[in-house]
Each structure stands twice: as structure tokens, then as C-alpha cells.
Amino acid sequence: CEKVIDIKLDQGTSQLAVDAFLNNKPGTQVIKLTTTAGYFNNAPCPAAIGATVNIIDSDSNVFNFIDNSGTGKYEWIPSAGDTLIRQAHLYTLTINYNGEQYRATSFAFPVPPVDSLNYEYLKGNGPSSAEANYASFYARDIAGMPNFYWIKSFVNGTFLNNPSDLIVSQDGAFGGDGADG
């Protein structure tokens, strides 16, 4: 038995949506701005055009992001050998759009060096009971502050970026509190 139910929803107020993941890698950094759309709208969200987008670091350096394509993709293109994010710097994102100002801050925490990397092939007795190569690495967590690590994994050069592939660690711990350092 199947019955179609038509639901009428109020449109609601459109809001700015910010999609950004900035890093310390060489190359263009992108902040994508769109506006929200109705729930049943199957089209891509509308691009937020005409915004002023800047990042200011703790050394008062200003990084201007420009939407040259008119698609809501605001880009900062570094000069040769330059990168945006540096460890132990505070960053402030400011966006002026349609008369509203938005602001966010983030700190680029230091990352400890990897001490060693190992892997072994296990036949069904690993953490997920699957037959596979299991990798482990060792590093000394930086003591004195909460640290959260995103451990990126690749298979044959392909980045595993599905939500089920996400590996995170707090203070480098395998469980429990008090693992700081």
C-alpha cells in the first residue's frame, strides 16, 4: 500500500552557507559561499555573489579571497612557495555579504612528528575482523592542551574520504582519559 502525501512547507529565510577547509599545502585555497534553498528544491544551492572574504592571521597578514568566476568560489592564490596556514597561528575569517558581517576564528595547533609507521597483513583477526593490511603509526602527543587529530588514509593513492572512513583521535589516545602527552 502506498499513498503519496504532498507536504506544503514555508519557504523560510535564505541564509549564508560557508564551505571551507583550508590547509598548509601549496596551491589555491577555496572558500565556497552559497545561500540555503527550500527543502524540496533539487537544484544546487544558489551561489553567494558579491561578498568580501578575508582571512587575517595573528601576524596581521591579510589574505583576500576573490570570486573571479562568479560562481561563489572565493579563491586565494599564493605566490610561488607560499602557503596559507602555519602552525601556532590564529586565523580570523571575515565575510561581508548583503550588509551582514560574519566572523569566525580558528587556531592552527602544532602537529607532532611521526616517529614510526608500521603495517601488517592480518587474516581476519584485526580490529574489524576483516582480512587486510592494518597500518599503525606512532607519535608523541603534544602535552598540555587538548589535541584532536584527523588521520587521513589512502589505498593505492586514493584518499578514503567517505564518512565511514573518518579516523580521529583525541590526545593520541587509544581510549580513556589522562593520555595527554
N, CA and C atoms as a LAMMPS dump frame, in Angstrom:
ITEM: TIMESTEP
0
ITEM: NUMBER OF ATOMS
543
ITEM: BOX BOUNDS ff ff ff
-5.0000000000000000e+02 5.0000000000000000e+02
-5.0000000000000000e+02 5.0000000000000000e+02
-5.0000000000000000e+02 5.0000000000000000e+02
ITEM: ATOMS id mol type element x y z
1 1 1 N 0.857 -1.172 0
2 1 2 C 0 0 0
3 1 3 C 0.903 1.235 0
4 2 1 N 0.642 2.129 -0.903
5 2 2 C 1.443 3.349 -0.993
6 2 3 C 0.519 4.523 -1.209
7 3 1 N 0.731 5.554 -0.401
8 3 2 C -0.092 6.755 -0.525
9 3 3 C 0.853 7.961 -0.593
10 4 1 N 0.7 8.758 -1.621
11 4 2 C 1.523 9.955 -1.776
12 4 3 C 0.934 11.06 -0.917
13 5 1 N 1.796 11.678 -0.12
14 5 2 C 1.371 12.787 0.738
15 5 3 C 2.123 14.026 0.305
16 6 1 N 1.406 15.032 -0.132
17 6 2 C 2.024 16.304 -0.504
18 6 3 C 2.103 17.182 0.722
19 7 1 N 3.311 17.637 1.013
20 7 2 C 3.528 18.485 2.181
21 7 3 C 3.867 19.884 1.703
22 8 1 N 3.194 20.863 2.246
23 8 2 C 3.474 22.263 1.93
24 8 3 C 4.33 22.827 3.063
25 9 1 N 5.536 23.264 2.71
26 9 2 C 6.442 23.855 3.693
27 9 3 C 6.613 25.33 3.4
28 10 1 N 6.721 26.122 4.458
29 10 2 C 7.042 27.534 4.287
30 10 3 C 8.448 27.633 3.717
31 11 1 N 8.674 28.612 2.857
32 11 2 C 9.969 28.783 2.214
33 11 3 C 11.064 29.098 3.234
34 12 1 N 10.796 29.925 4.209
35 12 2 C 11.809 30.29 5.196
36 12 3 C 12.779 31.318 4.643
37 13 1 N 13.591 31.85 5.511
38 13 2 C 14.574 32.863 5.136
39 13 3 C 15.853 32.194 4.657
40 14 1 N 16.357 32.62 3.52
41 14 2 C 17.606 32.091 2.996
42 14 3 C 18.765 32.593 3.86
43 15 1 N 19.732 31.715 4.112
44 15 2 C 20.884 32.061 4.939
45 15 3 C 22.17 31.751 4.186
46 16 1 N 23.231 32.416 4.61
47 16 2 C 24.539 32.182 4.009
48 16 3 C 25.101 30.857 4.517
49 17 1 N 25.655 30.062 3.594
50 17 2 C 26.328 28.81 3.94
51 17 3 C 27.783 28.918 3.51
52 18 1 N 28.699 28.59 4.412
53 18 2 C 30.133 28.702 4.157
54 18 3 C 30.731 27.303 4.142
55 19 1 N 31.436 26.97 3.068
56 19 2 C 32.102 25.68 2.926
57 19 3 C 33.586 25.958 2.72
58 20 1 N 34.393 25.657 3.745
59 20 2 C 35.822 25.946 3.649
60 20 3 C 36.611 24.919 4.438
61 21 1 N 37.664 24.438 3.848
62 21 2 C 38.64 23.61 4.543
63 21 3 C 39.994 24.069 4.05
64 22 1 N 40.642 24.9 4.841
65 22 2 C 41.918 25.497 4.449
66 22 3 C 43.045 24.7 5.087
67 23 1 N 44.195 24.672 4.411
68 23 2 C 45.298 23.865 4.927
69 23 3 C 46.641 24.514 4.638
70 24 1 N 47.691 23.81 4.985
71 24 2 C 49.055 24.324 4.816
72 24 3 C 49.721 23.808 3.548
73 25 1 N 48.952 23.256 2.639
74 25 2 C 49.507 22.737 1.389
75 25 3 C 49.685 23.866 0.374
76 26 1 N 50.679 23.761 -0.51
77 26 2 C 50.813 24.771 -1.556
78 26 3 C 49.625 24.683 -2.51
79 27 1 N 49.288 25.785 -3.095
80 27 2 C 48.201 25.806 -4.072
81 27 3 C 47.046 26.68 -3.629
82 28 1 N 46.104 26.824 -4.525
83 28 2 C 44.951 27.688 -4.322
84 28 3 C 44.081 27.181 -3.163
85 29 1 N 43.642 28.093 -2.324
86 29 2 C 42.718 27.797 -1.229
87 29 3 C 41.35 28.352 -1.627
88 30 1 N 40.273 27.62 -1.319
89 30 2 C 38.939 27.999 -1.771
90 30 3 C 37.964 28.055 -0.601
91 31 1 N 37.168 29.117 -0.567
92 31 2 C 36.042 29.238 0.348
93 31 3 C 34.807 29.379 -0.527
94 32 1 N 33.905 28.416 -0.418
95 32 2 C 32.703 28.417 -1.258
96 32 3 C 31.534 28.984 -0.452
97 33 1 N 30.866 29.987 -1.029
98 33 2 C 29.71 30.608 -0.387
99 33 3 C 28.464 30.347 -1.221
100 34 1 N 27.44 29.838 -0.573
101 34 2 C 26.139 29.654 -1.202
102 34 3 C 25.081 30.174 -0.24
103 35 1 N 23.855 30.223 -0.717
104 35 2 C 22.736 30.536 0.167
105 35 3 C 21.844 29.303 0.226
106 36 1 N 21.162 29.15 1.333
107 36 2 C 20.307 27.991 1.504
108 36 3 C 19.085 28.1 0.6
109 37 1 N 18.515 26.948 0.294
110 37 2 C 17.334 26.882 -0.574
111 37 3 C 16.265 26.056 0.126
112 38 1 N 15.07 26.046 -0.435
113 38 2 C 13.967 25.287 0.13
114 38 3 C 14.27 23.802 0.21
115 39 1 N 13.646 23.118 1.14
116 39 2 C 13.91 21.708 1.407
117 39 3 C 13.68 20.833 0.173
118 40 1 N 12.628 21.084 -0.562
119 40 2 C 12.306 20.252 -1.717
120 40 3 C 12.932 20.758 -3.017
121 41 1 N 13.78 21.756 -2.952
122 41 2 C 14.458 22.28 -4.132
123 41 3 C 15.599 21.328 -4.494
124 42 1 N 15.51 20.675 -5.619
125 42 2 C 16.532 19.717 -6.026
126 42 3 C 17.691 20.35 -6.794
127 43 1 N 17.616 21.637 -7.057
128 43 2 C 18.689 22.331 -7.77
129 43 3 C 19.834 22.64 -6.802
130 44 1 N 21.036 22.856 -7.329
131 44 2 C 22.139 23.273 -6.453
132 44 3 C 21.785 24.575 -5.733
133 45 1 N 22.337 24.739 -4.541
134 45 2 C 22.081 25.969 -3.786
135 45 3 C 22.642 27.157 -4.563
136 46 1 N 21.964 28.298 -4.523
137 46 2 C 22.439 29.478 -5.256
138 46 3 C 23.776 29.987 -4.713
139 47 1 N 24.656 30.39 -5.614
140 47 2 C 25.951 30.952 -5.228
141 47 3 C 25.753 32.311 -4.579
142 48 1 N 26.563 32.592 -3.567
143 48 2 C 26.545 33.899 -2.901
144 48 3 C 27.576 34.781 -3.612
145 49 1 N 27.099 35.657 -4.454
146 49 2 C 27.953 36.504 -5.28
147 49 3 C 28.083 37.883 -4.627
148 50 1 N 29.246 38.501 -4.776
149 50 2 C 29.439 39.87 -4.317
150 50 3 C 29.874 40.016 -2.87
151 51 1 N 30.36 38.95 -2.27
152 51 2 C 30.834 39.017 -0.887
153 51 3 C 32.281 39.501 -0.847
154 52 1 N 32.664 40.039 0.296
155 52 2 C 34.064 40.355 0.572
156 52 3 C 34.535 39.323 1.586
157 53 1 N 35.577 38.558 1.218
158 53 2 C 36.042 37.446 2.044
159 53 3 C 37.523 37.633 2.326
160 54 1 N 37.879 37.656 3.612
161 54 2 C 39.272 37.831 4.026
162 54 3 C 39.601 36.894 5.178
163 55 1 N 40.866 36.549 5.266
164 55 2 C 41.396 35.874 6.446
165 55 3 C 42.553 36.721 6.941
166 56 1 N 42.577 36.946 8.246
167 56 2 C 43.66 37.701 8.886
168 56 3 C 44.318 36.771 9.891
169 57 1 N 45.651 36.656 9.827
170 57 2 C 46.334 35.786 10.776
171 57 3 C 46.849 36.579 11.971
172 58 1 N 47.433 35.873 12.938
173 58 2 C 47.89 36.505 14.173
174 58 3 C 49.079 37.434 13.971
175 59 1 N 49.691 37.428 12.777
176 59 2 C 50.752 38.375 12.442
177 59 3 C 50.213 39.564 11.657
178 60 1 N 48.89 39.703 11.595
179 60 2 C 48.18 40.773 10.88
180 60 3 C 48.313 40.688 9.361
181 61 1 N 48.693 39.52 8.842
182 61 2 C 48.692 39.322 7.395
183 61 3 C 47.249 39.16 6.929
184 62 1 N 46.903 39.806 5.823
185 62 2 C 45.553 39.735 5.275
186 62 3 C 45.598 38.935 3.977
187 63 1 N 44.721 37.936 3.888
188 63 2 C 44.606 37.088 2.709
189 63 3 C 43.227 37.348 2.109
190 64 1 N 43.212 37.958 0.925
191 64 2 C 41.953 38.299 0.253
192 64 3 C 41.527 37.16 -0.66
193 65 1 N 40.307 36.708 -0.488
194 65 2 C 39.732 35.66 -1.329
195 65 3 C 38.802 36.327 -2.327
196 66 1 N 38.996 36.043 -3.611
197 66 2 C 38.276 36.711 -4.696
198 66 3 C 37.487 35.673 -5.499
199 67 1 N 36.26 36.034 -5.868
200 67 2 C 35.415 35.185 -6.72
201 67 3 C 35.539 35.677 -8.161
202 68 1 N 36.597 35.263 -8.838
203 68 2 C 36.82 35.684 -10.228
204 68 3 C 35.873 35.007 -11.209
205 69 1 N 35.32 33.867 -10.832
206 69 2 C 34.482 33.104 -11.758
207 69 3 C 32.996 33.438 -11.635
208 70 1 N 32.614 34.181 -10.596
209 70 2 C 31.199 34.497 -10.396
210 70 3 C 30.367 33.289 -10.011
211 71 1 N 31.006 32.293 -9.39
212 71 2 C 30.32 31.062 -9.011
213 71 3 C 30.205 30.875 -7.497
214 72 1 N 30.636 31.874 -6.729
215 72 2 C 30.619 31.742 -5.28
216 72 3 C 31.836 31.022 -4.732
217 73 1 N 32.817 30.727 -5.588
218 73 2 C 34.055 30.092 -5.144
219 73 3 C 35.115 31.181 -4.997
220 74 1 N 35.354 31.595 -3.776
221 74 2 C 36.302 32.662 -3.466
222 74 3 C 37.669 32.024 -3.253
223 75 1 N 38.658 32.498 -4.024
224 75 2 C 39.967 31.863 -4.033
225 75 3 C 41.076 32.803 -3.578
226 76 1 N 42.031 32.225 -2.88
227 76 2 C 43.293 32.901 -2.588
228 76 3 C 44.367 32.088 -3.302
229 77 1 N 45.111 32.761 -4.182
230 77 2 C 46.152 32.1 -4.961
231 77 3 C 47.501 32.559 -4.42
232 78 1 N 48.28 31.642 -3.85
233 78 2 C 49.554 32.037 -3.244
234 78 3 C 50.623 32.331 -4.289
235 79 1 N 51.598 33.113 -3.882
236 79 2 C 52.773 33.284 -4.727
237 79 3 C 53.611 32.011 -4.604
238 80 1 N 54.558 31.838 -5.48
239 80 2 C 55.374 30.622 -5.513
240 80 3 C 56.005 30.351 -4.147
241 81 1 N 55.828 29.129 -3.663
242 81 2 C 56.438 28.711 -2.404
243 81 3 C 55.691 29.15 -1.151
244 82 1 N 54.598 29.892 -1.291
245 82 2 C 53.855 30.379 -0.132
246 82 3 C 52.709 29.427 0.203
247 83 1 N 52.324 29.414 1.461
248 83 2 C 51.161 28.656 1.919
249 83 3 C 50.346 29.545 2.832
250 84 1 N 49.121 29.164 3.091
251 84 2 C 48.236 29.98 3.915
252 84 3 C 48.378 29.663 5.402
253 85 1 N 48.158 28.44 5.782
254 85 2 C 48.093 28.066 7.192
255 85 3 C 49.486 27.722 7.72
256 86 1 N 49.806 28.274 8.881
257 86 2 C 51.068 27.986 9.567
258 86 3 C 50.746 27.567 11
259 87 1 N 51.485 26.592 11.494
260 87 2 C 51.246 26.102 12.848
261 87 3 C 51.401 27.215 13.871
262 88 1 N 50.596 27.12 14.93
263 88 2 C 50.62 28.038 16.076
264 88 3 C 50.222 29.466 15.694
265 89 1 N 49.377 29.607 14.674
266 89 2 C 48.843 30.91 14.29
267 89 3 C 47.323 30.904 14.497
268 90 1 N 46.804 32.065 14.856
269 90 2 C 45.365 32.266 14.972
270 90 3 C 44.872 32.88 13.67
271 91 1 N 43.732 32.405 13.171
272 91 2 C 43.167 32.887 11.919
273 91 3 C 41.743 33.375 12.154
274 92 1 N 41.427 34.526 11.559
275 92 2 C 40.079 35.081 11.641
276 92 3 C 39.529 35.233 10.228
277 93 1 N 38.408 34.591 9.992
278 93 2 C 37.7 34.686 8.714
279 93 3 C 36.626 35.756 8.867
280 94 1 N 36.603 36.721 7.943
281 94 2 C 35.537 37.716 7.924
282 94 3 C 34.874 37.694 6.555
283 95 1 N 33.56 37.722 6.578
284 95 2 C 32.765 37.732 5.354
285 95 3 C 31.749 38.856 5.473
286 96 1 N 31.738 39.744 4.49
287 96 2 C 30.696 40.759 4.376
288 96 3 C 29.823 40.37 3.195
289 97 1 N 28.534 40.161 3.466
290 97 2 C 27.623 39.729 2.407
291 97 3 C 26.229 40.314 2.669
292 98 1 N 25.715 40.978 1.674
293 98 2 C 24.365 41.582 1.753
294 98 3 C 24.163 42.409 3.016
295 99 1 N 25.154 43.211 3.357
296 99 2 C 25.04 44.101 4.504
297 99 3 C 25.24 43.44 5.857
298 100 1 N 25.523 42.157 5.873
299 100 2 C 25.778 41.42 7.111
300 100 3 C 27.254 41.071 7.201
301 101 1 N 27.78 41.053 8.425
302 101 2 C 29.168 40.662 8.619
303 101 3 C 29.207 39.37 9.432
304 102 1 N 30.006 38.42 8.947
305 102 2 C 30.181 37.132 9.602
306 102 3 C 31.654 37.007 9.994
307 103 1 N 31.906 36.347 11.127
308 103 2 C 33.27 36.252 11.631
309 103 3 C 33.448 34.904 12.336
310 104 1 N 34.59 34.278 12.093
311 104 2 C 34.938 33.02 12.761
312 104 3 C 36.439 33.008 13.004
313 105 1 N 36.859 32.366 14.076
314 105 2 C 38.289 32.252 14.365
315 105 3 C 38.659 30.787 14.577
316 106 1 N 39.919 30.486 14.28
317 106 2 C 40.43 29.141 14.483
318 106 3 C 41.937 29.224 14.705
319 107 1 N 42.452 28.301 15.475
320 107 2 C 43.872 28.24 15.774
321 107 3 C 44.466 27.018 15.095
322 108 1 N 45.601 27.175 14.44
323 108 2 C 46.301 26.058 13.794
324 108 3 C 47.262 25.442 14.815
325 109 1 N 46.786 24.417 15.465
326 109 2 C 47.588 23.771 16.505
327 109 3 C 48.798 23.072 15.9
328 110 1 N 49.892 22.99 16.662
329 110 2 C 51.068 22.272 16.162
330 110 3 C 50.766 20.779 16.025
331 111 1 N 51.48 20.136 15.125
332 111 2 C 51.307 18.708 14.872
333 111 3 C 52.621 18.013 15.215
334 112 1 N 52.555 16.937 15.999
335 112 2 C 53.808 16.247 16.349
336 112 3 C 54.359 15.457 15.167
337 113 1 N 55.655 15.272 15.111
338 113 2 C 56.223 14.463 14.033
339 113 3 C 55.898 12.984 14.252
340 114 1 N 55.745 12.259 13.154
341 114 2 C 55.515 10.816 13.225
342 114 3 C 56.844 10.139 13.522
343 115 1 N 56.851 9.292 14.542
344 115 2 C 58.052 8.576 14.947
345 115 3 C 58.3 7.358 14.064
346 116 1 N 57.258 6.578 13.844
347 116 2 C 57.408 5.385 13.006
348 116 3 C 56.066 4.98 12.431
349 117 1 N 56.125 4.204 11.357
350 117 2 C 54.942 3.732 10.655
351 117 3 C 55.126 2.247 10.367
352 118 1 N 54.133 1.457 10.724
353 118 2 C 54.201 0.015 10.526
354 118 3 C 52.908 -0.481 9.895
355 119 1 N 52.984 -1.615 9.23
356 119 2 C 51.767 -2.268 8.777
357 119 3 C 51.999 -3.766 8.761
358 120 1 N 50.89 -4.496 8.867
359 120 2 C 50.967 -5.947 8.773
360 120 3 C 49.675 -6.486 8.161
361 121 1 N 49.809 -7.582 7.471
362 121 2 C 48.656 -8.236 6.85
363 121 3 C 48.084 -9.21 7.862
364 122 1 N 46.793 -9.042 8.171
365 122 2 C 46.128 -9.912 9.132
366 122 3 C 44.979 -10.632 8.443
367 123 1 N 44.828 -11.907 8.755
368 123 2 C 43.767 -12.717 8.156
369 123 3 C 42.591 -12.83 9.12
370 124 1 N 41.757 -11.807 9.123
371 124 2 C 40.503 -11.887 9.857
372 124 3 C 40.587 -11.74 11.358
373 125 1 N 41.709 -11.371 11.919
374 125 2 C 41.755 -11.208 13.372
375 125 3 C 42.182 -9.794 13.777
376 126 1 N 41.994 -8.838 12.876
377 126 2 C 42.313 -7.446 13.18
378 126 3 C 41.141 -6.752 13.849
379 127 1 N 41.22 -5.448 13.99
380 127 2 C 40.171 -4.693 14.686
381 127 3 C 38.777 -4.861 14.092
382 128 1 N 38.664 -5.017 12.771
383 128 2 C 37.338 -5.164 12.176
384 128 3 C 37.08 -6.603 11.724
385 129 1 N 37.949 -7.502 12.084
386 129 2 C 37.852 -8.915 11.707
387 129 3 C 37.847 -9.115 10.198
388 130 1 N 38.385 -8.185 9.459
389 130 2 C 38.461 -8.316 8.003
390 130 3 C 39.897 -8.656 7.614
391 131 1 N 40.046 -9.404 6.525
392 131 2 C 41.349 -9.746 6.001
393 131 3 C 41.894 -8.534 5.255
394 132 1 N 42.994 -7.969 5.738
395 132 2 C 43.505 -6.737 5.141
396 132 3 C 44.861 -6.379 5.723
397 133 1 N 45.472 -5.332 5.141
398 133 2 C 46.657 -4.724 5.715
399 133 3 C 46.209 -3.739 6.789
400 134 1 N 46.813 -3.805 7.952
401 134 2 C 46.49 -2.906 9.047
402 134 3 C 47.706 -2.038 9.341
403 135 1 N 47.499 -0.731 9.274
404 135 2 C 48.595 0.213 9.49
405 135 3 C 48.509 0.806 10.885
406 136 1 N 49.647 1.123 11.441
407 136 2 C 49.703 1.848 12.715
408 136 3 C 50.883 2.804 12.65
409 137 1 N 50.721 3.927 13.317
410 137 2 C 51.843 4.854 13.387
411 137 3 C 51.987 5.32 14.826
412 138 1 N 53.161 5.827 15.127
413 138 2 C 53.461 6.25 16.487
414 138 3 C 54.014 7.671 16.459
415 139 1 N 53.507 8.468 17.381
416 139 2 C 53.959 9.846 17.547
417 139 3 C 53.704 10.225 18.998
418 140 1 N 54.427 11.19 19.503
419 140 2 C 54.238 11.648 20.882
420 140 3 C 53.284 12.835 20.859
421 141 1 N 52.12 12.674 21.472
422 141 2 C 51.124 13.74 21.563
423 141 3 C 51.73 14.941 22.3
424 142 1 N 51.394 16.132 21.86
425 142 2 C 51.883 17.355 22.499
426 142 3 C 51.1 17.567 23.791
427 143 1 N 51.797 17.555 24.912
428 143 2 C 51.163 17.646 26.23
429 143 3 C 50.722 19.07 26.544
430 144 1 N 49.754 19.171 27.433
431 144 2 C 49.362 20.465 27.972
432 144 3 C 48.178 21.126 27.289
433 145 1 N 47.654 20.534 26.244
434 145 2 C 46.491 21.092 25.563
435 145 3 C 45.709 19.947 24.939
436 146 1 N 44.395 20.141 24.792
437 146 2 C 43.649 19.084 24.098
438 146 3 C 44.005 19.093 22.617
439 147 1 N 44.329 17.939 22.089
440 147 2 C 44.706 17.806 20.681
441 147 3 C 43.772 16.823 20.006
442 148 1 N 43.31 17.2 18.819
443 148 2 C 42.451 16.342 18.03
444 148 3 C 43.139 16.116 16.695
445 149 1 N 43.254 14.874 16.305
446 149 2 C 43.972 14.522 15.09
447 149 3 C 43.035 13.862 14.092
448 150 1 N 43.125 14.293 12.841
449 150 2 C 42.414 13.661 11.738
450 150 3 C 43.461 12.845 10.997
451 151 1 N 43.304 11.55 11.011
452 151 2 C 44.257 10.653 10.389
453 151 3 C 43.71 10.29 9.016
454 152 1 N 44.334 10.829 7.981
455 152 2 C 43.885 10.583 6.613
456 152 3 C 44.479 9.27 6.125
457 153 1 N 43.653 8.472 5.474
458 153 2 C 44.142 7.202 4.955
459 153 3 C 43.887 7.111 3.45
460 154 1 N 44.78 6.376 2.801
461 154 2 C 44.751 6.21 1.353
462 154 3 C 44.913 4.727 1.033
463 155 1 N 44.298 4.284 -0.046
464 155 2 C 44.511 2.938 -0.562
465 155 3 C 44.933 3.081 -2.019
466 156 1 N 46.129 2.615 -2.316
467 156 2 C 46.696 2.716 -3.668
468 156 3 C 46.614 4.142 -4.203
469 157 1 N 46.901 5.124 -3.354
470 157 2 C 46.916 6.523 -3.756
471 157 3 C 45.56 7.202 -3.754
472 158 1 N 44.49 6.476 -3.447
473 158 2 C 43.15 7.062 -3.42
474 158 3 C 42.768 7.412 -1.991
475 159 1 N 42.452 8.674 -1.766
476 159 2 C 42.072 9.173 -0.446
477 159 3 C 40.725 8.587 -0.042
478 160 1 N 40.664 7.984 1.117
479 160 2 C 39.42 7.432 1.641
480 160 3 C 38.678 8.549 2.368
481 161 1 N 37.705 9.158 1.701
482 161 2 C 37.054 10.342 2.268
483 161 3 C 35.562 10.165 2.522
484 162 1 N 35.087 8.942 2.595
485 162 2 C 33.7 8.722 2.991
486 162 3 C 33.575 8.858 4.507
487 163 1 N 32.427 9.26 5.003
488 163 2 C 32.262 9.403 6.457
489 163 3 C 32.645 8.139 7.235
490 164 1 N 32.394 6.963 6.675
491 164 2 C 32.738 5.725 7.373
492 164 3 C 34.253 5.497 7.437
493 165 1 N 35.031 6.232 6.621
494 165 2 C 36.485 6.1 6.616
495 165 3 C 37.175 7.093 7.546
496 166 1 N 36.412 7.962 8.195
497 166 2 C 36.979 9.006 9.04
498 166 3 C 37.637 8.4 10.28
499 167 1 N 38.887 8.759 10.499
500 167 2 C 39.63 8.296 11.667
501 167 3 C 40.074 9.53 12.435
502 168 1 N 39.629 9.657 13.674
503 168 2 C 40.023 10.78 14.515
504 168 3 C 40.554 10.251 15.841
505 169 1 N 41.359 11.06 16.485
506 169 2 C 41.933 10.687 17.764
507 169 3 C 42.015 11.929 18.643
508 170 1 N 41.661 11.788 19.904
509 170 2 C 41.834 12.886 20.859
510 170 3 C 43.051 12.577 21.713
511 171 1 N 43.995 13.496 21.748
512 171 2 C 45.233 13.365 22.515
513 171 3 C 46.019 12.102 22.185
514 172 1 N 45.82 11.574 20.968
515 172 2 C 46.557 10.393 20.544
516 172 3 C 46.227 9.15 21.341
517 173 1 N 45.1 9.162 22.046
518 173 2 C 44.769 8.069 22.967
519 173 3 C 44.045 6.932 22.262
520 174 1 N 44.243 5.757 22.802
521 174 2 C 43.51 4.597 22.328
522 174 3 C 42.277 4.358 23.201
523 175 1 N 42.029 5.252 24.117
524 175 2 C 40.85 5.12 24.984
525 175 3 C 41.143 5.658 26.372
526 176 1 N 40.098 6.125 27.027
527 176 2 C 40.24 6.614 28.388
528 176 3 C 40.796 8.008 28.463
529 177 1 N 40.709 8.581 29.636
530 177 2 C 41.228 9.933 29.873
531 177 3 C 42.658 9.852 30.394
532 178 1 N 43.309 10.989 30.418
533 178 2 C 44.642 11.064 31.005
534 178 3 C 45.756 10.638 30.076
535 179 1 N 45.485 10.56 28.776
536 179 2 C 46.52 10.135 27.83
537 179 3 C 47.297 11.332 27.287
538 180 1 N 47.123 12.512 27.883
539 180 2 C 47.758 13.719 27.371
540 180 3 C 49.275 13.569 27.391
541 181 1 N 49.919 13.765 26.246
542 181 2 C 51.367 13.675 26.163
543 181 3 C 51.844 12.289 25.816
